[in-house]
Amino acid sequence: MNVTLAVKQYISKMIEISGPGMKVLLMDKETTSIVSVVYTQSEILQKEVYLFERIDSQNRDNMKHLKAICFLRPTKENVEHLIQELRRPKYSVYFIYFSNVISKSEIKALAEADEQEVVAEVQEFYGDFIAVNPHLFSLNLQGVTRGRSWEPSMLARCTQGLTSVLLALKKCPMIRYQLSSDMSKRLAESVKQIITKEYELFDFRKTEVPPLLLILDRSDDAITPLLNQWTYQAMVHELLGLNNNRIDLSRVPGVSKDLREVVLSAENDERESVRRGEDVCKNLLTHHDFRRGSPKVDSVHLDAFVDNYPQFKKMSGTVSKHVTVVGELSRLVSERHASWTKVKQYVGCASNAQLHGFVRAVKLMRSLLFAQMVQAVVEYGGKRIRGSDLITPTDAVSITKQFFKGLKGVENVYTQHQPLLHDTLDQMIKGRLKDSQFPYLGASSLRDRPQDILVFMIGGATYEEALTVYNLNRSTPGVRIVLGGSNIHNTKSFLEEVMSATGHSGSSSRAHGGGFHSSRR
């Protein structure tokens, strides 16, 4: 199971169907992100796609020599934009692809608008999600809950995104959900309804071990987003921010123009270290002579150097990118060291007290806002809410002793923490995950060892959990796991999610999608 490959194959198929000739790719805001994380602009250019436009742009020129490939989410707004486009077409022919199921009534409206008969193709290609890594996807949604309930539009969008992943991977799964979360059950039922209706779209053989879909609630482990491992990808997201695999370095002092925005992608980088969170530049730096700024030509034959020079240039650019990123991480860590020292002093003062003592220390340290955050996290994922025991000791002193005891002999204390997801998946793989805590939806249950597991985290996943999934895939032959979430969190975005869910903030940034409709394919 590879979500990146699934989306890439859809896009390649769109371009292939359109045939030879110059093309324009028409997208909306969300599909632009979907495409950009799996294809670089240079890769798309090699496929004769020379122009990239937004369907909602009002300043596009007539270019009748171009074919238009439209990749859009099936929202009412996009359908209306497309109707207006077809009434006054700017391109010679249109190949239209929706990222999810579109209704028959909307297809009819598009057909009626196509008076000049410029539409050559209309299909549904199920790439309605952000394929962050081959084993990680996101829906880029923030603020999906209100209290313990769904935001109505968010339930619909998560249903769309999750069923799109299943359709893209051609998996018709058995579903398990977190019993302590009513939201998990509602999403499971919503996805099951679509799967039942569109059963023929899935490449499912009854003789095989059925795949499993496990739906979890972020509130069951509110600790992991606050203790993100300091591995490379997680650290970049925490300090610099990763937005669709892109890092904004425009504020880095003295940064060169071509490094103001860089892409951090496990698919496009030549090192597994991005995925594993290992040493950033170790492998790359050994191939670059920084003193001369070029390869040691005198140590190789000239013809070999000429053959390898394009690869060297590519590697050199990758080195520059990671050196810049690591340098900025180092600068930020040093800059914040003084602030961290003050935080430790306050936390140390409160370590022998109960939670209310820590809240008082936080109030003294900064402001009421931080105290509200602590209270909000307790409301969001405290013991009263969780369906599992994240912390066994009952007092702060025991917790502190247990923590420092666990650090003895650990090579890197910043990567010592394991998320709850690790234990959950380990138990599932071994067939020991309790039905009383994670029941199946429906009467059926899986007796065999699972092979394909898709996990969806309501409220957002983390890069630490993605690393857990990656390591389990490597260490467990025959088992393939994909992790998805409504978002990929760092501390800041998670606290915003928590504050929004508990009613401690007035608004949150959300992505909206259209309703879910039945399919014909």
C-alpha positions as CSV (number, residue, x, y, z in Angstrom):
1,M,0.0,0.0,0.0
2,N,1.5,3.3,-1.2
3,V,-0.7,6.4,-1.1
4,T,1.9,8.5,-3.0
5,L,2.1,6.0,-5.8
6,A,-1.7,5.8,-6.0
7,V,-2.1,9.6,-6.5
8,K,0.9,9.7,-9.0
9,Q,-0.7,7.0,-11.1
10,Y,-4.0,8.9,-11.2
11,I,-2.2,12.0,-12.4
12,S,-0.1,10.1,-14.9
13,K,-3.3,8.5,-16.3
14,M,-5.0,11.8,-16.7
15,I,-2.1,13.2,-18.7
16,E,-1.8,9.9,-20.7
17,I,-5.5,10.0,-21.7
18,S,-5.2,13.5,-23.0
19,G,-2.7,12.4,-25.6
20,P,0.3,14.2,-27.1
21,G,0.4,18.0,-27.3
22,M,0.8,21.0,-25.1
23,K,-1.5,21.0,-22.0
24,V,-2.7,23.2,-19.2
25,L,-3.5,21.7,-15.7
26,L,-6.6,23.4,-14.2
27,M,-6.9,22.9,-10.5
28,D,-8.6,24.3,-7.3
29,K,-6.8,25.2,-4.1
30,E,-7.0,21.7,-2.6
31,T,-6.1,19.7,-5.7
32,T,-3.1,22.0,-6.3
33,S,-1.8,20.8,-2.9
34,I,-2.7,17.2,-3.8
35,V,-0.6,17.3,-7.0
36,S,2.3,19.4,-5.6
37,V,3.2,16.8,-2.9
38,V,3.6,13.9,-5.4
39,Y,5.0,15.7,-8.5
40,T,7.6,18.4,-8.9
41,Q,7.0,21.1,-11.5
42,S,9.9,19.8,-13.6
43,E,8.4,16.3,-13.6
44,I,5.1,17.6,-14.8
45,L,6.8,19.7,-17.5
46,Q,8.4,16.6,-18.9
47,K,4.8,15.3,-19.6
48,E,4.0,18.3,-21.8
49,V,2.1,20.2,-19.2
50,Y,3.4,23.7,-19.6
51,L,0.9,25.8,-17.7
52,F,-0.7,25.5,-14.2
53,E,-3.9,27.5,-13.5
54,R,-6.5,27.8,-10.8
55,I,-10.1,27.2,-12.0
56,D,-11.2,30.2,-9.9
57,S,-8.7,32.6,-11.5
58,Q,-10.4,35.5,-13.4
59,N,-7.4,36.5,-15.4
60,R,-6.7,33.5,-17.6
61,D,-6.1,34.1,-21.3
62,N,-7.6,32.3,-24.3
63,M,-5.1,29.7,-25.4
64,K,-6.9,27.5,-28.0
65,H,-3.6,25.7,-28.8
66,L,-3.7,24.1,-25.3
67,K,-5.6,21.1,-24.1
68,A,-7.0,21.5,-20.6
69,I,-6.8,18.8,-18.0
70,C,-9.1,19.7,-15.1
71,F,-8.5,18.0,-11.7
72,L,-11.0,19.3,-9.2
73,R,-12.8,18.4,-6.0
74,P,-16.5,17.8,-6.7
75,T,-17.7,20.9,-4.7
76,K,-20.6,23.1,-5.7
77,E,-18.2,26.0,-6.2
78,N,-16.0,24.1,-8.6
79,V,-18.9,22.7,-10.6
80,E,-20.2,26.3,-11.0
81,H,-16.7,27.5,-12.0
82,L,-16.5,24.7,-14.6
83,I,-20.0,25.5,-16.0
84,Q,-18.9,29.1,-16.6
85,E,-15.6,27.8,-18.1
86,L,-17.5,25.5,-20.6
87,R,-19.8,28.3,-21.6
88,R,-16.8,30.4,-22.7
89,P,-14.0,27.9,-23.2
90,K,-10.5,29.2,-23.2
91,Y,-8.9,26.0,-24.5
92,S,-9.4,23.6,-27.4
93,V,-10.6,20.5,-25.5
94,Y,-11.3,19.6,-21.9
95,F,-10.5,16.4,-20.0
96,I,-12.3,16.6,-16.6
97,Y,-11.4,14.6,-13.6
98,F,-13.0,14.9,-10.2
99,S,-11.1,13.7,-7.1
100,N,-14.2,12.1,-5.7
101,V,-17.7,11.0,-6.6
102,I,-19.9,13.6,-8.3
103,S,-23.7,13.5,-8.6
104,K,-25.6,12.7,-11.8
105,S,-27.4,16.1,-11.5
106,E,-24.1,17.9,-11.6
107,I,-22.9,15.9,-14.5
108,K,-26.1,16.8,-16.3
109,A,-25.5,20.5,-15.6
110,L,-22.0,20.3,-17.0
111,A,-23.3,18.6,-20.2
112,E,-25.9,21.3,-20.7
113,A,-23.2,24.0,-20.4
114,D,-21.0,22.2,-23.0
115,E,-22.8,23.8,-26.0
116,Q,-19.5,24.0,-28.0
117,E,-18.8,20.3,-27.3
118,V,-15.3,20.8,-26.0
119,V,-15.5,18.1,-23.3
120,A,-13.7,14.9,-24.3
121,E,-13.7,13.1,-21.0
122,V,-15.3,13.1,-17.5
123,Q,-14.1,10.7,-14.9
124,E,-13.8,10.2,-11.1
125,F,-10.2,9.6,-10.0
126,Y,-10.0,9.1,-6.3
127,G,-7.1,11.3,-5.2
128,D,-9.0,13.3,-2.5
129,F,-6.2,13.4,0.1
130,I,-2.7,14.7,0.6
131,A,-0.2,11.9,0.2
132,V,2.5,13.2,2.6
133,N,4.7,10.1,2.5
134,P,4.1,6.7,0.9
135,H,2.7,5.5,4.3
136,L,1.2,8.8,5.5
137,F,-1.7,10.9,4.3
138,S,-3.6,14.0,5.6
139,L,-6.8,15.8,4.8
140,N,-5.4,19.2,6.0
141,L,-8.4,19.9,8.2
142,Q,-8.2,22.0,11.4
143,G,-10.9,22.2,14.0
144,V,-12.9,19.0,13.2
145,T,-14.7,18.8,16.5
146,R,-16.8,20.7,18.9
147,G,-16.6,19.1,22.3
148,R,-17.0,15.4,21.8
149,S,-19.0,15.8,18.6
150,W,-18.3,16.3,14.9
151,E,-18.4,19.6,13.1
152,P,-21.1,18.4,10.5
153,S,-19.1,19.5,7.4
154,M,-16.0,17.9,8.8
155,L,-17.6,14.5,9.2
156,A,-18.6,14.6,5.5
157,R,-15.1,15.7,4.4
158,C,-13.4,13.0,6.5
159,T,-15.8,10.4,5.0
160,Q,-14.9,11.6,1.6
161,G,-11.2,11.6,2.2
162,L,-11.1,8.2,3.9
163,T,-13.2,6.5,1.3
164,S,-11.1,8.1,-1.4
165,V,-8.0,6.5,0.1
166,L,-9.7,3.1,0.2
167,L,-10.8,3.4,-3.4
168,A,-7.4,4.6,-4.5
169,L,-5.8,1.6,-2.8
170,K,-8.6,-0.7,-4.0
171,K,-9.3,-1.9,-0.5
172,C,-12.6,-3.0,1.0
173,P,-11.8,-3.3,4.7
174,M,-13.4,-4.6,7.8
175,I,-13.7,-1.7,10.2
176,R,-12.7,-1.4,13.9
177,Y,-13.2,1.8,15.9
178,Q,-12.4,3.2,19.3
179,L,-15.3,2.3,21.6
180,S,-14.7,5.3,23.9
181,S,-15.2,7.7,21.1
182,D,-18.6,8.3,19.6
183,M,-16.9,10.3,16.8
184,S,-15.0,7.2,15.8
185,K,-18.1,5.1,15.6
186,R,-20.0,7.8,13.5
187,L,-17.1,8.0,11.0
188,A,-16.9,4.2,10.8
189,E,-20.6,4.0,10.1
190,S,-20.4,6.7,7.5
191,V,-17.5,5.1,5.7
192,K,-19.2,1.7,5.9
193,Q,-22.3,3.1,4.2
194,I,-20.3,4.3,1.3
195,I,-18.3,1.1,1.0
196,T,-21.5,-1.0,1.0
197,K,-23.0,1.2,-1.7
198,E,-19.9,1.2,-3.9
199,Y,-18.8,-2.4,-3.3
200,E,-18.2,-3.1,-6.9
201,L,-15.5,-0.3,-7.1
202,F,-13.2,-2.3,-4.8
203,D,-10.8,-5.0,-6.0
204,F,-11.7,-7.4,-3.2
205,R,-11.4,-11.2,-3.3
206,K,-13.1,-13.2,-0.6
207,T,-10.3,-15.7,-0.5
208,E,-7.8,-13.1,0.7
209,V,-7.4,-11.8,4.2
210,P,-9.5,-8.7,4.3
211,P,-7.8,-5.4,5.0
212,L,-8.5,-3.6,8.3
213,L,-9.5,0.0,8.8
214,L,-8.9,1.2,12.4
215,I,-10.5,4.5,13.3
216,L,-9.0,6.3,16.4
217,D,-9.6,9.5,18.3
218,R,-6.7,11.9,19.0
219,S,-8.1,12.6,22.5
220,D,-7.0,9.0,23.6
221,D,-3.4,10.1,23.3
222,A,-3.0,13.9,23.8
223,I,0.5,13.4,25.0
224,T,2.2,12.4,21.7
225,P,1.6,15.8,19.9
226,L,3.1,17.6,22.9
227,L,6.1,15.3,23.1
228,N,7.0,15.1,19.4
229,Q,10.2,13.2,18.8
230,W,13.1,15.3,17.8
231,T,13.8,13.4,14.7
232,Y,14.4,15.3,11.5
233,Q,10.9,15.6,10.0
234,A,9.2,16.1,13.3
235,M,11.8,18.7,14.3
236,V,11.4,20.6,11.1
237,H,7.6,20.7,11.5
238,E,7.9,21.8,15.1
239,L,10.3,24.7,14.6
240,L,9.9,25.7,10.9
241,G,6.5,24.2,9.9
242,L,5.9,21.7,7.1
243,N,3.1,22.7,4.8
244,N,2.4,20.1,2.1
245,N,6.1,19.0,2.4
246,R,7.2,22.6,1.9
247,I,9.3,24.7,4.3
248,D,9.2,28.5,4.2
249,L,12.8,29.7,4.8
250,S,12.2,33.3,3.6
251,R,13.0,34.6,7.1
252,V,16.3,32.9,7.4
253,P,19.1,35.5,7.7
254,G,21.1,35.6,4.5
255,V,19.2,32.8,2.7
256,S,19.7,32.6,-1.1
257,K,16.8,33.3,-3.4
258,D,16.5,29.7,-4.6
259,L,16.3,28.4,-1.0
260,R,13.5,30.7,0.3
261,E,11.1,27.8,-0.1
262,V,12.3,24.1,-0.2
263,V,10.6,20.8,-0.5
264,L,11.3,18.1,2.1
265,S,10.0,14.8,0.6
266,A,10.9,11.2,1.3
267,E,10.1,10.5,-2.4
268,N,12.2,13.2,-4.0
269,D,15.1,13.1,-1.6
270,E,17.7,10.5,-2.3
271,R,18.1,9.5,1.4
272,E,16.0,7.2,3.5
273,S,17.1,9.4,6.4
274,V,14.2,11.9,5.9
275,R,11.8,9.0,6.5
276,R,13.8,7.4,9.3
277,G,14.6,10.7,11.1
278,E,18.3,9.9,11.1
279,D,21.3,12.2,10.6
280,V,20.3,14.9,8.1
281,C,23.3,15.3,5.9
282,K,25.7,12.4,6.8
283,N,25.4,10.5,3.6
284,L,25.3,13.6,1.3
285,L,28.2,15.5,2.9
286,T,30.6,12.7,2.2
287,H,30.1,13.1,-1.5
288,H,30.8,16.9,-1.6
289,D,34.1,18.7,-1.3
290,F,33.1,22.0,0.2
291,R,36.6,23.4,0.0
292,R,36.6,23.4,-3.7
293,G,32.8,23.5,-4.3
294,S,33.1,20.8,-6.9
295,P,34.0,17.1,-7.2
296,K,37.6,16.0,-7.2
297,V,37.9,15.8,-10.9
298,D,41.6,14.8,-10.8
299,S,40.7,11.6,-9.0
300,V,38.4,10.3,-11.7
301,H,38.4,9.9,-15.4
302,L,37.1,13.0,-17.2
303,D,34.5,11.0,-19.2
304,A,33.1,9.6,-15.9
305,F,33.0,13.1,-14.4
306,V,31.0,14.3,-17.4
307,D,28.6,11.4,-17.1
308,N,28.1,12.0,-13.4
309,Y,28.0,15.8,-13.3
310,P,24.2,16.2,-13.6
311,Q,23.8,13.8,-10.7
312,F,26.5,15.9,-8.8
313,K,24.6,19.1,-9.4
314,K,21.4,17.5,-8.2
315,M,23.2,16.2,-5.1
316,S,24.8,19.6,-4.5
317,G,21.4,21.3,-4.4
318,T,20.1,18.7,-2.0
319,V,23.1,19.3,0.3
320,S,22.6,23.0,0.2
321,K,18.9,22.6,1.1
322,H,19.6,20.4,4.1
323,V,22.5,22.4,5.3
324,T,20.3,25.5,5.2
325,V,17.4,23.7,7.1
326,V,19.7,22.3,9.7
327,G,21.5,25.6,10.2
328,E,18.2,27.3,10.8
329,L,17.1,24.6,13.2
330,S,20.3,25.1,15.2
331,R,19.9,28.8,15.3
332,L,16.3,28.6,16.6
333,V,17.2,26.0,19.2
334,S,20.1,28.2,20.5
335,E,17.8,31.3,20.4
336,R,15.2,29.6,22.5
337,H,17.5,28.0,25.0
338,A,17.2,30.9,27.5
339,S,13.4,30.6,27.4
340,W,13.5,26.9,27.9
341,T,15.7,27.3,31.0
342,K,13.0,29.5,32.5
343,V,10.3,26.9,31.6
344,K,12.3,24.2,33.4
345,Q,12.6,26.3,36.5
346,Y,8.9,26.7,36.7
347,V,8.1,23.1,35.9
348,G,10.7,22.0,38.5
349,C,8.9,24.1,41.1
350,A,5.6,22.4,40.4
351,S,6.9,18.8,40.1
352,N,5.9,17.8,43.6
353,A,2.4,19.2,43.3
354,Q,-0.8,18.1,41.6
355,L,-2.0,19.5,38.3
356,H,-3.5,22.7,39.9
357,G,-0.1,23.6,41.2
358,F,1.4,23.3,37.7
359,V,-1.4,25.6,36.4
360,R,-0.5,28.2,39.0
361,A,3.2,28.1,37.9
362,V,2.2,28.5,34.3
363,K,0.1,31.5,35.2
364,L,3.1,33.1,36.8
365,M,5.3,32.2,33.9
366,R,3.4,33.8,31.1
367,S,-0.3,34.6,31.1
368,L,-3.8,33.2,31.6
369,L,-3.7,31.9,28.0
370,F,-1.2,29.2,29.0
371,A,-3.2,28.2,32.0
372,Q,-6.3,27.9,29.7
373,M,-4.3,25.6,27.4
374,V,-3.4,23.3,30.2
375,Q,-7.0,23.1,31.3
376,A,-8.1,22.6,27.7
377,V,-5.7,19.7,27.2
378,V,-7.1,18.1,30.4
379,E,-10.7,18.6,29.1
380,Y,-9.7,17.3,25.6
381,G,-7.7,14.2,26.6
382,G,-7.7,13.8,30.4
383,K,-8.3,10.5,32.2
384,R,-12.0,11.1,32.3
385,I,-12.0,11.2,28.5
386,R,-9.5,8.5,27.5
387,G,-10.4,5.0,26.8
388,S,-6.8,3.8,27.7
389,D,-4.3,4.3,30.5
390,L,-1.6,6.5,29.2
391,I,0.0,7.1,32.6
392,T,-0.1,4.4,35.3
393,P,1.3,6.3,38.3
394,T,-1.3,8.4,40.1
395,D,0.8,11.3,41.4
396,A,3.3,13.8,39.9
397,V,6.3,12.5,41.9
398,S,5.8,8.9,40.6
399,I,5.4,10.2,37.1
400,T,8.6,12.2,37.2
401,K,10.5,9.2,38.7
402,Q,9.2,6.9,36.1
403,F,10.1,9.3,33.3
404,F,13.8,9.7,34.4
405,K,14.1,6.0,35.1
406,G,13.0,5.3,31.6
407,L,15.8,7.6,30.2
408,K,18.6,5.5,31.7
409,G,20.7,3.9,29.0
410,V,18.8,5.7,26.2
411,E,21.1,6.9,23.5
412,N,18.9,9.9,22.5
413,V,16.5,11.1,25.2
414,Y,14.5,13.1,22.6
415,T,13.5,9.9,20.7
416,Q,12.7,7.8,23.8
417,H,9.0,8.3,23.8
418,Q,6.8,5.9,22.0
419,P,3.2,6.9,21.1
420,L,0.2,4.9,22.2
421,L,-0.3,4.0,18.5
422,H,2.7,1.7,18.7
423,D,1.2,-0.5,21.3
424,T,-2.2,-0.5,19.6
425,L,-0.8,-1.6,16.3
426,D,1.5,-4.2,18.0
427,Q,-1.5,-5.7,19.7
428,M,-3.5,-5.7,16.5
429,I,-0.8,-7.4,14.5
430,K,-0.5,-10.1,17.2
431,G,-4.3,-10.6,17.2
432,R,-4.5,-9.4,20.8
433,L,-6.3,-6.0,20.4
434,K,-9.3,-6.2,22.7
435,D,-12.7,-6.2,21.0
436,S,-14.1,-4.6,24.2
437,Q,-12.1,-1.5,23.5
438,F,-11.9,-1.6,19.6
439,P,-15.0,-3.5,18.4
440,Y,-15.7,-4.4,14.8
441,L,-18.4,-2.6,13.0
442,G,-20.9,-5.3,12.2
443,A,-21.1,-9.0,13.1
444,S,-17.9,-10.1,11.3
445,S,-14.4,-10.3,12.8
446,L,-11.0,-11.1,11.5
447,R,-9.5,-14.4,12.7
448,D,-6.3,-14.4,10.6
449,R,-3.3,-12.1,11.1
450,P,-4.0,-8.8,9.4
451,Q,-1.9,-8.0,6.3
452,D,-3.1,-4.6,5.2
453,I,-3.9,-2.0,8.0
454,L,-5.1,1.5,7.4
455,V,-5.3,3.7,10.5
456,F,-7.2,7.0,10.6
457,M,-6.7,9.5,13.5
458,I,-9.6,11.9,14.1
459,G,-8.1,15.1,15.3
460,G,-4.8,14.7,13.5
461,A,-1.7,12.4,13.5
462,T,2.0,13.3,14.1
463,Y,5.3,12.6,12.4
464,E,6.3,10.6,15.4
465,E,3.4,8.2,14.7
466,A,4.3,8.2,11.0
467,L,7.8,7.1,12.0
468,T,6.3,4.3,14.2
469,V,4.3,3.1,11.3
470,Y,7.3,3.2,9.0
471,N,9.4,1.2,11.5
472,L,6.6,-1.4,12.0
473,N,6.4,-1.8,8.2
474,R,10.1,-2.5,8.1
475,S,10.2,-4.9,11.1
476,T,7.1,-6.9,10.4
477,P,7.3,-8.8,7.1
478,G,3.9,-9.4,5.4
479,V,2.2,-6.5,7.2
480,R,1.6,-3.2,5.4
481,I,0.3,-0.2,7.4
482,V,-0.8,3.3,6.2
483,L,-1.5,6.1,8.6
484,G,-3.8,9.0,8.0
485,G,-5.2,11.9,9.9
486,S,-7.5,14.9,9.6
487,N,-4.2,16.9,9.9
488,I,-0.5,16.4,10.7
489,H,0.2,18.2,13.9
490,N,3.1,20.0,15.6
491,T,2.6,21.4,19.1
492,K,1.1,24.7,17.9
493,S,-1.5,23.3,15.5
494,F,-2.5,20.6,18.1
495,L,-3.0,23.2,20.8
496,E,-5.2,25.2,18.4
497,E,-7.2,22.0,17.7
498,V,-7.6,21.4,21.4
499,M,-8.6,25.0,22.2
500,S,-11.1,24.9,19.3
501,A,-12.6,21.6,20.4
502,T,-13.0,22.6,24.0
503,G,-14.5,26.0,23.2
504,H,-11.5,28.0,24.5
505,S,-11.1,29.9,21.2
506,G,-13.5,31.7,19.0
507,S,-12.5,30.4,15.6
508,S,-10.3,28.0,13.8
509,S,-9.0,27.6,10.3
510,R,-11.0,24.9,8.4
511,A,-11.1,23.3,5.0
512,H,-14.5,22.7,3.5
513,G,-15.7,20.2,1.0
514,G,-18.9,19.3,-0.8
515,G,-21.4,16.5,0.1
516,F,-20.7,12.9,-0.7
517,H,-22.6,11.4,-3.6
518,S,-23.1,8.0,-5.2
519,S,-20.7,6.7,-7.8
520,R,-21.2,5.1,-11.2
521,R,-17.7,3.6,-11.6
